[in-house]
Every structure is written in C-alpha cells, then in structure tokens.
Amino acid sequence: MPIKIQRFLNLAMVVLAWITLPFLGFNNIKRFFPASVLIVFLEFIHVLIGKRRKWWVFYNKPNSYLFNEFPFNIGPFWVGSMWILKWTYGNFKLFILLNALVDGSFTVIGSLASKVKYFTNVRLNKFQIFIYFFYKAFLLYVFQYYFENKKKHSNKQ
C-alpha cells in the first residue's frame, strides 16, 4: 500500500472516531475518560512489547509507533472504549459480548490489512490477536468500576 494511502487511512480513522465524540456527550466523556486513558496507556506499553517481539509488522516506513499503531490507539481504540462503556457499563454480560464482537471484527480487519499490505500479524494467529485485545475489556471494566466507586466514596465524605 502506498504510504500516502496509509497516512490518509490513519488520519481518516482518527478523525472519524473523534467526530463522534460530541454525540457521546460531555458528561459521558468526563465519566469514561480516565478508564479509557488508562487502557490506551496500557495498549501503548503492549505495542512496545509487540513491536520488539514482532507480533505484527507494518509494511510502510518509517516503522514507528507514531505512523503505525498510534492512529489505531487514539482513534478507534480510545474513542471506541468510551462508546462501549457508554452503551454497556452496568451490564457486564452485554459489555463482554460487545467487546467480543468488536475485538473479533479486528481479526477480520487484520486479514484485510494483510491483503492490502497495510500490516500483517507475524507471530500471533487470529485467536491470539483476539485474546490480545479481548482481555483488555476486563481491565477496562475494572478501571471504570474503580473510578465509579472512588467517585461515590469521595461524594459521601
């Protein structure tokens, strides 16, 4: 895939995710921002590990976090985490189901990305990629639960 197309897709991915934020509502952004930031930070650390272990490879250069994984993290991953929390927080079964569907769809996107030479999974198969994303759903829920309870306790005092 030509680098100009990759950069356009990266920008489009981020912009499309971020233009949905006004529909999320300020109170929901404020409510779900801390947990989503923590999960994006955790994903940043996992990306560093994944790049070093060659779990995936982006075809175009420069092979840097900024041009490759960063748009995924600050676009669909970050904003998507807030939307999923908005729609499902308080209903754990629905939260897990929706995350499983979204994370499962990323394995399909990964297959398409490999065919168009955007990125490819090298040392992780589709099931491992699914687990790589899916287990973070549990952490996201735990982070949100912590922030909700912390806020309740601070309001009581």
TIPAMAR-91473 format. One line per field, with one value per atom (N, C-alpha, C): residue in three letters; x, y, z; atom name; residue number from 1. Coordinates in pm, whole numbers, plus 32768, in hexadecimal, padded with zeros to 4 digits. Layout:
residuo <- c(ALA  ...)
X <- c(X  ...)
Y <- c(Y  ...)
Z <- c(Z  ...)
atomo <- c(CA  ...)
num <- c(NUM  ...)
END
This chain:
residuo <- c(MET  MET  MET  PRO  PRO  PRO  ILE  ILE  ILE  LYS  LYS  LYS  ILE  ILE  ILE  GLN  GLN  GLN  ARG  ARG  ARG  PHE  PHE  PHE  LEU  LEU  LEU  ASN  ASN  ASN  LEU  LEU  LEU  ALA  ALA  ALA  MET  MET  MET  VAL  VAL  VAL  VAL  VAL  VAL  LEU  LEU  LEU  ALA  ALA  ALA  TRP  TRP  TRP  ILE  ILE  ILE  THR  THR  THR  LEU  LEU  LEU  PRO  PRO  PRO  PHE  PHE  PHE  LEU  LEU  LEU  GLY  GLY  GLY  PHE  PHE  PHE  ASN  ASN  ASN  ASN  ASN  ASN  ILE  ILE  ILE  LYS  LYS  LYS  ARG  ARG  ARG  PHE  PHE  PHE  PHE  PHE  PHE  PRO  PRO  PRO  ALA  ALA  ALA  SER  SER  SER  VAL  VAL  VAL  LEU  LEU  LEU  ILE  ILE  ILE  VAL  VAL  VAL  PHE  PHE  PHE  LEU  LEU  LEU  GLU  GLU  GLU  PHE  PHE  PHE  ILE  ILE  ILE  HIS  HIS  HIS  VAL  VAL  VAL  LEU  LEU  LEU  ILE  ILE  ILE  GLY  GLY  GLY  LYS  LYS  LYS  ARG  ARG  ARG  ARG  ARG  ARG  LYS  LYS  LYS  TRP  TRP  TRP  TRP  TRP  TRP  VAL  VAL  VAL  PHE  PHE  PHE  TYR  TYR  TYR  ASN  ASN  ASN  LYS  LYS  LYS  PRO  PRO  PRO  ASN  ASN  ASN  SER  SER  SER  TYR  TYR  TYR  LEU  LEU  LEU  PHE  PHE  PHE  ASN  ASN  ASN  GLU  GLU  GLU  PHE  PHE  PHE  PRO  PRO  PRO  PHE  PHE  PHE  ASN  ASN  ASN  ILE  ILE  ILE  GLY  GLY  GLY  PRO  PRO  PRO  PHE  PHE  PHE  TRP  TRP  TRP  VAL  VAL  VAL  GLY  GLY  GLY  SER  SER  SER  MET  MET  MET  TRP  TRP  TRP  ILE  ILE  ILE  LEU  LEU  LEU  LYS  LYS  LYS  TRP  TRP  TRP  THR  THR  THR  TYR  TYR  TYR  GLY  GLY  GLY  ASN  ASN  ASN  PHE  PHE  PHE  LYS  LYS  LYS  LEU  LEU  LEU  PHE  PHE  PHE  ILE  ILE  ILE  LEU  LEU  LEU  LEU  LEU  LEU  ASN  ASN  ASN  ALA  ALA  ALA  LEU  LEU  LEU  VAL  VAL  VAL  ASP  ASP  ASP  GLY  GLY  GLY  SER  SER  SER  PHE  PHE  PHE  THR  THR  THR  VAL  VAL  VAL  ILE  ILE  ILE  GLY  GLY  GLY  SER  SER  SER  LEU  LEU  LEU  ALA  ALA  ALA  SER  SER  SER  LYS  LYS  LYS  VAL  VAL  VAL  LYS  LYS  LYS  TYR  TYR  TYR  PHE  PHE  PHE  THR  THR  THR  ASN  ASN  ASN  VAL  VAL  VAL  ARG  ARG  ARG  LEU  LEU  LEU  ASN  ASN  ASN  LYS  LYS  LYS  PHE  PHE  PHE  GLN  GLN  GLN  ILE  ILE  ILE  PHE  PHE  PHE  ILE  ILE  ILE  TYR  TYR  TYR  PHE  PHE  PHE  PHE  PHE  PHE  TYR  TYR  TYR  LYS  LYS  LYS  ALA  ALA  ALA  PHE  PHE  PHE  LEU  LEU  LEU  LEU  LEU  LEU  TYR  TYR  TYR  VAL  VAL  VAL  PHE  PHE  PHE  GLN  GLN  GLN  TYR  TYR  TYR  TYR  TYR  TYR  PHE  PHE  PHE  GLU  GLU  GLU  ASN  ASN  ASN  LYS  LYS  LYS  LYS  LYS  LYS  LYS  LYS  LYS  HIS  HIS  HIS  SER  SER  SER  ASN  ASN  ASN  LYS  LYS  LYS  GLN  GLN  GLN)
X <- c(8056  8000  805A  8040  8091  8085  80F1  80F7  808F  8072  800D  7F84  7F64  7EE3  7EE0  7F4F  7F55  7F42  7F85  7F78  7EEA  7EAD  7E22  7DC6  7DD8  7D86  7D9B  7E17  7E33  7DEA  7DF4  7DB1  7D1A  7CE5  7C54  7C22  7C6F  7C4A  7C3F  7C9E  7C9E  7C2E  7C22  7BBD  7B30  7B16  7A91  7A6E  7ACF  7AB5  7A99  7AEC  7AE0  7A67  7A36  79BE  7941  7949  78D6  78CE  793A  793D  78CD  78A8  7838  77B7  77A4  772C  7734  77AB  77BF  778E  779D  7770  77E1  77E5  7852  7858  77E5  77E4  7818  77F6  782A  78BF  78ED  797D  79C6  7993  79D0  79CD  7960  7950  79AD  79BA  7A03  7A92  7AB8  7B3E  7BAE  7BAA  7C1C  7C36  7BCF  7BE1  7C13  7BDD  7C08  7C98  7CC2  7D4E  7DAB  7D85  7DD8  7DE6  7D79  7D80  7DD3  7DCC  7E1F  7EB3  7ECF  7F59  7F8C  7F38  7F5D  7F76  7F23  7F36  7FBB  7FE0  8061  80D3  80CD  8135  8135  80BE  80B5  80EC  80D6  810C  81A4  81DF  8271  82A3  825F  8284  826B  81F6  81D2  822F  8259  82B7  833E  836A  83EC  83E8  8378  836B  8335  8320  82EE  826B  820B  8186  813E  815F  8126  818E  817A  81D5  8181  81A0  8166  81C3  8189  81DA  8225  81E4  8223  8282  82E1  8341  831A  8338  838A  8339  837F  833F  833D  82E9  82E5  8258  8250  81D0  8176  81AE  8161  8117  8156  8119  80CE  80DE  80A1  8035  805B  7FF9  7FB0  7FF1  7FB8  7F2D  7F18  7E92  7E26  7E48  7DE9  7DC9  7E31  7E1F  7DD0  7DEC  7DA4  7D23  7D0F  7C95  7C30  7C23  7BBA  7BCA  7C44  7C55  7C29  7C58  7C38  7BA5  7B7A  7AF0  7A8F  7AB4  7A5F  7A4D  7AB6  7AAB  7A44  7A44  79E1  7953  7943  78BD  788C  78E1  78B8  7892  78DE  78BA  7834  781E  77A0  7729  7735  76C6  76AF  7718  770B  7733  776F  779F  7729  7739  76CE  768E  76A5  7674  76EE  772C  77AD  77A2  7736  7727  7721  76D5  76CD  7754  7799  781E  787E  7880  78DA  78B1  782F  7800  7827  780F  7831  78C7  7916  79A7  79D4  7998  79BC  799E  792C  790A  796B  7989  79E5  7A71  7AA1  7B28  7B31  7AC6  7AC3  7AC6  7A83  7A84  7B10  7B61  7BE9  7C3C  7C1D  7C66  7C45  7BC7  7BA1  7BE9  7BEB  7C30  7CC4  7CFD  7D8A  7DA4  7D48  7D57  7D51  7CF4  7CE9  7D66  7D96  7E0C  7E86  7E8E  7EFD  7EF4  7E7B  7E6A  7E8E  7E76  7E97  7F20  7F6A  7FF2  7FF8  7F9C  7F9A  7FE9  7FC1  800D  7FEC  803E  8023  804B  8003  8026  8094  80FE  8170  8173  8174  8184  8105  8099  801A  7FB3  7F6E  7F04  7E84  7E19  7D9D  7D66  7D6A  7D37  7D8D  7E0F  7E67  7E52  7E3B  7E1D  7D9A  7D37  7CB7  7CCD  7D17  7D33  7D83  7DE2  7E33  7DDB  7D71  7D16  7CAB  7C75  7C00  7C1D  7C91  7CAA  7CAC  7CCA  7CCB  7C3F  7BDA  7B50  7B37  7B69  7B58  7B9F  7C16  7C60  7C17  7BE1  7B95  7B20  7AD8  7A65  7A92  7AFF  7B33  7B5F  7BA4  7BCD  7B52  7AEC  7A74  7A2E  7A26  79E8  7A33  7AB6  7B08  7AEA  7AE9  7ACF  7A41  79E1  7956  794E  798B  7987  79D7  7A46  7A96  7A46  79FD  79AC  793A  78FA  788E  78C1  7937  796D  7997  79CB  79F4  797A  790C  7891  784F  7863  7828  786C  78EB  7937  7928)
Y <- c(7F8B  8000  807C  80D7  8153  81A0  81DF  8224  8294  82D7  8341  830A  8295  8257  822C  81F4  81CB  8244  82B2  832A  8361  835D  8389  8330  82AD  8251  8269  8281  829D  831B  8385  8402  83F1  83AD  8397  8346  82E2  828E  82E3  833A  8390  83F7  8439  84A3  8468  83F9  83BC  8396  8362  833E  83BB  8420  8498  84EE  84EA  853B  8500  8486  844C  847A  84B5  84DB  853A  859F  85F4  85A6  8538  84E6  8492  8480  8437  8488  850B  8565  8584  8601  862E  85DF  85C7  857E  84EF  84AE  8427  8429  848E  8499  84AA  8504  851D  849F  8456  83DD  836C  8357  82E3  8303  8380  83AA  8367  8367  832F  829B  824A  81BB  81A5  81F2  81E0  820E  8277  82A3  8238  81FC  8193  811D  80F7  8085  80A6  8122  814B  814D  817A  8178  80E8  808F  8002  7FCB  7FF2  7FC6  7FFB  8074  80AC  8052  8027  7FCF  7F49  7F14  7E95  7EA2  7F16  7F2D  7F29  7F66  7F62  7ED2  7E81  7DF3  7DAB  7DC3  7D80  7DA1  7E1E  7E45  7E00  7DFD  7DBF  7D29  7CE9  7C59  7C36  7C9C  7C8C  7C3D  7C67  7C2A  7C53  7CC9  7CFE  7D58  7D74  7DCB  7E22  7EA3  7EFF  7F04  7F09  7F01  7F82  7FF5  8073  80A7  80F0  8132  81C4  820B  81DB  817B  811A  80B7  80EC  814F  818F  8188  8190  8190  8200  8275  82EA  82D4  8294  8282  81FE  81A3  811F  8104  80E9  80C3  8139  81AB  8220  8245  824B  826D  820A  818A  8127  8141  8164  8175  81F2  8261  82DC  82ED  829B  82A2  823B  81CD  816D  812C  8115  80D0  812A  81A4  8200  822A  825E  828E  8219  81AA  8133  8100  8109  80E0  8134  81B6  820D  81EE  81D5  81B4  8130  80CC  804B  805A  80A6  80BE  8107  8169  81B3  8156  8102  80AB  8038  800A  7F8B  7F8D  7FFA  7FF6  7FE0  7F83  7F5D  7ED9  7EAE  7E2D  7DE0  7D96  7D57  7CF3  7CA7  7C44  7C89  7CF4  7D3F  7D7F  7DB2  7DED  7D87  7D0F  7CA6  7C7A  7C6C  7C44  7CAB  7D2A  7D91  7D98  7D8B  7D89  7D12  7C9F  7C27  7C3D  7C7C  7C97  7CFA  7D66  7DCB  7D92  7D4D  7D14  7CA6  7C58  7BF2  7C30  7CA3  7CE5  7D17  7D32  7D5F  7CF0  7C73  7C07  7C06  7C28  7C33  7CAA  7D1B  7D92  7D73  7D27  7D01  7CAE  7C56  7C06  7C5F  7CBD  7D1A  7D72  7DA1  7DF6  7DAD  7D2E  7CDE  7CD1  7CC1  7CB1  7D30  7DA4  7E21  7E57  7E07  7E29  7EA7  7EAC  7F1A  7EED  7E7E  7E3D  7DA9  7D5A  7CCB  7C97  7C34  7BF0  7B8C  7B8F  7B3A  7AC3  7ADF  7A73  7A56  7A98  7A7F  7A53  79E6  79BD  7A0B  79F3  7A3F  7A31  79B9  79A4  79F0  79EF  7A37  7ACE  7B02  7B90  7BB0  7B5A  7B6E  7B76  7B19  7B18  7B93  7BBB  7C33  7CAD  7CBB  7D2C  7D0F  7C96  7C77  7C7D  7C50  7C51  7CE0  7D41  7DCC  7DFE  7DBC  7DE1  7DD0  7D65  7D4D  7DBA  7DDE  7E49  7ECF  7EEC  7F68  7F6E  7F00  7EFC  7F0E  7ECD  7EDB  7F6A  7FA8  8034  808D  8079  80CD  80B5  8038  8017  805D  805C  809F  8134  8174  8205  8227  81D2  81EA  81E1  817B  8169  81D3  81FC  8266  82E8  8304  837D  8376  8302  82F2  8308  82D0  82DF  836E  83B3  843F  849A  8476  84C8  84B6  8442  8428  8476  8495  84D7  856B)
Z <- c(8000  8000  8000  7FA6  7FA3  8027  804D  80CE  80D8  8067  806B  808E  805B  807B  810D  813D  81CA  8225  8207  825A  8254  81DD  81CF  8224  821D  826E  8303  832C  83B9  83E5  8396  83B8  83B9  8355  834D  83C4  83EE  845F  84DE  84F3  856A  8562  84F1  84E2  84EF  84AD  84B6  8545  858D  861A  866C  865B  86AF  868F  8614  85F7  8636  8669  86AF  8740  8774  8801  882B  87DB  8807  881F  87D5  87E7  8866  8898  8916  898C  8983  89ED  8A4E  8A7A  8AD1  8B54  8B91  8C10  8C01  8B92  8B7B  8B5C  8B13  8AF9  8B7E  8BD0  8C53  8CAA  8CA4  8CF6  8CCA  8C47  8C15  8BE8  8BEC  8BC0  8C0F  8C96  8CE0  8CC2  8CBE  8CA3  8C15  8BB7  8B2C  8B19  8B5F  8B57  8B8F  8BFF  8C38  8BD9  8B98  8B3F  8AC2  8A93  8A20  8A4A  8AC3  8AF4  8AFE  8B30  8B37  8AAA  8A4C  89C1  8989  89AE  8983  89B4  8A2F  8A66  8A1C  8A01  89B7  892A  88EC  8865  8868  88CF  88D9  88E1  892F  893B  88B7  887C  87FF  878C  8784  871A  872E  87A9  87C7  87A7  87C3  87AC  8721  86D0  8647  8643  8696  8692  8613  85DF  8562  8522  84A3  8459  83FD  83FB  839A  8323  82AE  8234  8216  8227  8201  826C  823F  8298  82A5  830C  837C  83D3  8408  845C  84EB  8501  8584  85BD  863E  8685  8653  863D  8614  8591  8530  84AD  849F  84FC  84EC  8555  85D0  8636  8675  867F  86C2  868D  8609  85DA  8606  860E  8640  86D3  8720  87B0  87D3  8792  87B6  8768  8705  86B7  86E8  869E  86BF  8749  8776  87F6  886A  886D  88DA  88D7  8867  885C  8864  8825  882B  88B9  890A  8997  89E1  89C6  8A09  89D9  8957  8925  895F  8964  899B  8A2E  8A78  8B04  8B0F  8ABA  8ABE  8AA5  8A40  8A1B  8A7B  8ABF  8B06  8B99  8BCA  8C55  8CB3  8D0E  8D69  8D40  8CC7  8C96  8C63  8CBD  8C9F  8C2C  8C27  8BBC  8B33  8B2A  8AAC  8A8C  8AF1  8ADE  8AA1  8AD8  8AA7  8A1A  8A04  8980  8916  8931  88D0  88B8  8922  8911  88BF  88D7  8889  87F5  87D7  874B  870C  8753  871E  870F  8775  876F  8706  86F7  868F  8605  85F5  8573  8550  85B5  8598  8558  8574  8530  849B  8479  83EC  83AD  83F4  83C2  83AE  840B  83FF  8382  8360  82E6  826A  826A  81F9  81F0  8262  8264  822D  8249  8216  817E  814B  80BA  806D  80AA  8065  808E  80D8  8102  8159  81BA  821C  8296  82D2  833B  8337  8378  8380  8409  8435  84B2  8491  84E0  84C4  8523  85A4  8606  8655  8632  8676  860F  862C  85D2  85F4  85AB  85BF  864D  8683  870A  876F  8760  87BB  87B2  8739  872A  8771  8761  87A6  883D  8874  8905  892C  88D8  88F1  890B  88BC  88CF  8938  8936  8989  8A1F  8A4A  8AD9  8B11  8ABC  8AE9  8B0A  8AD4  8AF4  8B8A  8BC2  8C52  8CA3  8C76  8CBB  8CAF  8C3A  8C26  8C87  8C95  8CEF  8D80  8DA4  8E2D  8E47  8DE8  8DF9  8E0C  8DB8  8DC3  8E48  8E72  8EF2  8F64  8F5E  8FC4  8FC7  8F52  8F4E  8F7C  8F5A  8F86  901F  9057  90E9  9131  90F8  9136  913A  90CE  90C7  912E  913D  919E  922B  924C  92D1  92F0  928B  92A2  92AE  9270  927C  9306  9344  93C7  9437  9423  948E  948B)
atomo <- c(N  CA  C  N  CA  C  N  CA  C  N  CA  C  N  CA  C  N  CA  C  N  CA  C  N  CA  C  N  CA  C  N  CA  C  N  CA  C  N  CA  C  N  CA  C  N  CA  C  N  CA  C  N  CA  C  N  CA  C  N  CA  C  N  CA  C  N  CA  C  N  CA  C  N  CA  C  N  CA  C  N  CA  C  N  CA  C  N  CA  C  N  CA  C  N  CA  C  N  CA  C  N  CA  C  N  CA  C  N  CA  C  N  CA  C  N  CA  C  N  CA  C  N  CA  C  N  CA  C  N  CA  C  N  CA  C  N  CA  C  N  CA  C  N  CA  C  N  CA  C  N  CA  C  N  CA  C  N  CA  C  N  CA  C  N  CA  C  N  CA  C  N  CA  C  N  CA  C  N  CA  C  N  CA  C  N  CA  C  N  CA  C  N  CA  C  N  CA  C  N  CA  C  N  CA  C  N  CA  C  N  CA  C  N  CA  C  N  CA  C  N  CA  C  N  CA  C  N  CA  C  N  CA  C  N  CA  C  N  CA  C  N  CA  C  N  CA  C  N  CA  C  N  CA  C  N  CA  C  N  CA  C  N  CA  C  N  CA  C  N  CA  C  N  CA  C  N  CA  C  N  CA  C  N  CA  C  N  CA  C  N  CA  C  N  CA  C  N  CA  C  N  CA  C  N  CA  C  N  CA  C  N  CA  C  N  CA  C  N  CA  C  N  CA  C  N  CA  C  N  CA  C  N  CA  C  N  CA  C  N  CA  C  N  CA  C  N  CA  C  N  CA  C  N  CA  C  N  CA  C  N  CA  C  N  CA  C  N  CA  C  N  CA  C  N  CA  C  N  CA  C  N  CA  C  N  CA  C  N  CA  C  N  CA  C  N  CA  C  N  CA  C  N  CA  C  N  CA  C  N  CA  C  N  CA  C  N  CA  C  N  CA  C  N  CA  C  N  CA  C  N  CA  C  N  CA  C  N  CA  C  N  CA  C  N  CA  C  N  CA  C  N  CA  C  N  CA  C  N  CA  C  N  CA  C  N  CA  C  N  CA  C  N  CA  C  N  CA  C  N  CA  C  N  CA  C  N  CA  C  N  CA  C  N  CA  C  N  CA  C  N  CA  C  N  CA  C  N  CA  C  N  CA  C  N  CA  C  N  CA  C  N  CA  C  N  CA  C  N  CA  C  N  CA  C  N  CA  C  N  CA  C  N  CA  C  N  CA  C)
num <- c(1  1  1  2  2  2  3  3  3  4  4  4  5  5  5  6  6  6  7  7  7  8  8  8  9  9  9  10  10  10  11  11  11  12  12  12  13  13  13  14  14  14  15  15  15  16  16  16  17  17  17  18  18  18  19  19  19  20  20  20  21  21  21  22  22  22  23  23  23  24  24  24  25  25  25  26  26  26  27  27  27  28  28  28  29  29  29  30  30  30  31  31  31  32  32  32  33  33  33  34  34  34  35  35  35  36  36  36  37  37  37  38  38  38  39  39  39  40  40  40  41  41  41  42  42  42  43  43  43  44  44  44  45  45  45  46  46  46  47  47  47  48  48  48  49  49  49  50  50  50  51  51  51  52  52  52  53  53  53  54  54  54  55  55  55  56  56  56  57  57  57  58  58  58  59  59  59  60  60  60  61  61  61  62  62  62  63  63  63  64  64  64  65  65  65  66  66  66  67  67  67  68  68  68  69  69  69  70  70  70  71  71  71  72  72  72  73  73  73  74  74  74  75  75  75  76  76  76  77  77  77  78  78  78  79  79  79  80  80  80  81  81  81  82  82  82  83  83  83  84  84  84  85  85  85  86  86  86  87  87  87  88  88  88  89  89  89  90  90  90  91  91  91  92  92  92  93  93  93  94  94  94  95  95  95  96  96  96  97  97  97  98  98  98  99  99  99  100  100  100  101  101  101  102  102  102  103  103  103  104  104  104  105  105  105  106  106  106  107  107  107  108  108  108  109  109  109  110  110  110  111  111  111  112  112  112  113  113  113  114  114  114  115  115  115  116  116  116  117  117  117  118  118  118  119  119  119  120  120  120  121  121  121  122  122  122  123  123  123  124  124  124  125  125  125  126  126  126  127  127  127  128  128  128  129  129  129  130  130  130  131  131  131  132  132  132  133  133  133  134  134  134  135  135  135  136  136  136  137  137  137  138  138  138  139  139  139  140  140  140  141  141  141  142  142  142  143  143  143  144  144  144  145  145  145  146  146  146  147  147  147  148  148  148  149  149  149  150  150  150  151  151  151  152  152  152  153  153  153  154  154  154  155  155  155  156  156  156  157  157  157)
END
